[in-house]
Amino acid sequence: MWRKTETLSALYIRYKSAYVRWPTSVTRKQKDHNANKSHGTKAKSHGTKAKTHGTKAKTHGTKAKTHGTKEKTHGTKEKTHGTKEKTHGTKEKTHGTKEKTHGTKEKTHGTKEKTHGTKEKTHGTRAHFQHERTGN
C-alpha cells in the first residue's frame, strides 16, 4: 500500500521509473518493442486530485497527561521488621547422638549346623518314563 498522504500523481511519478527497468533476461528485440510501445503510456489524469477530506490535524485528545504522574511516595520505606538473624534453634544437636551399644552382641543362639533331615533322598528318584501313545 502507498502512504495515505501521497497524491495519486505523486504515486505515478514515484513508480513510473519502475516500469522502465527491464529484466536482464529480456532479448533486445523485446526491449525495442517495449520501448516503442505507445499504448497505455499516457499520464493518468483521472483521480489525481489531492485529498482534501479528513486532512485536518488532530486536536482532540492531544493534551499531555497530567493526572497520575506523581511519583510513588507511599510504601517505599525499607523493610526493618523481621530482618534480625535467627538465633533460636541454632544450637547443635547433643541429644540422641550416643552410639548404639544395646543389641550389638553377636548372635550365638541357633547357629548350630543342621543335622536332622540331611540324609540323602533314595526313594522316588527313578526317572519317570513317558508311555508311548498307540493311537492317532
HELIX and SHEET records of a PDB file:
HELIX    1   1 LEU A    8  LYS A   16  1                                   9    
HELIX    2   2 SER A   17  TYR A   19  5                                   3    
HELIX    3   3 ARG A   28  ASN A   36  1                                   9    
END                                                                             
